[in-house]
Amino acid sequence: MNDIPAFPIKDFPYMTSHDGLSMRDYFAAKALQGMLAETSLKATVEEFANKSYELADAMMKAREA
């Protein structure tokens, strides 16, 4: 279920179809954006990236419920 597109483009005149960003990547980007906006959080780049995907996976799982 991780490969669900977040912004698919289909059937638009003069545009090439593509699946867009995955829903998981979209959720991870939003989670990362929120974490980086909180200036009191301190972590390495890798820790921020890992946590953003951990949160994205939790959001994907919540969608299944």
C-alpha positions in Angstrom: 0.0 0.0 0.0 3.0 2.3 0.2 3.0 2.9 -3.6 -0.3 4.8 -3.7 0.3 8.1 -5.6 -0.4 11.3 -3.8 -0.8 13.5 -6.9 -1.5 11.5 -9.9 -2.1 13.3 -13.2 -4.3 11.5 -15.7 -6.2 12.5 -18.8 -5.3 16.1 -18.9 -5.0 17.5 -22.5 -1.4 18.2 -23.6 0.1 16.6 -20.4 1.9 13.4 -19.9 0.4 11.0 -17.4 2.4 10.2 -14.4 1.8 8.7 -11.0 3.2 11.6 -9.0 4.7 11.5 -5.5 3.9 8.4 -3.4 1.5 8.9 -0.5 4.2 7.7 1.9 6.8 10.2 0.6 4.2 13.0 0.8 3.4 12.1 4.5 7.1 11.9 5.3 7.7 15.3 3.7 4.9 16.8 5.8 6.2 15.2 9.0 9.7 16.4 8.3 8.3 19.9 7.6 6.6 19.9 11.0 9.7 18.6 12.8 12.0 21.2 11.2 9.5 24.0 12.1 10.0 23.1 15.8 13.3 24.7 16.4 13.7 23.1 19.8 14.1 19.6 18.3 17.7 18.5 17.9 18.6 15.5 15.8 20.9 14.5 13.0 19.8 14.6 9.4 19.5 10.8 9.4 17.4 10.9 12.6 15.0 13.4 11.1 14.7 11.4 7.9 14.2 8.1 9.8 11.6 9.6 12.1 9.7 11.3 9.2 9.3 7.9 7.5 8.4 6.2 10.8 5.6 8.8 11.1 4.6 8.3 7.5 4.3 4.6 8.0 2.1 5.2 11.0 -0.1 7.5 8.9 -0.3 4.9 6.1 -1.3 2.2 8.7 -3.9 4.5 10.2 -5.5 4.9 6.7 -6.1 1.2 6.6 -8.1 1.2 9.8 
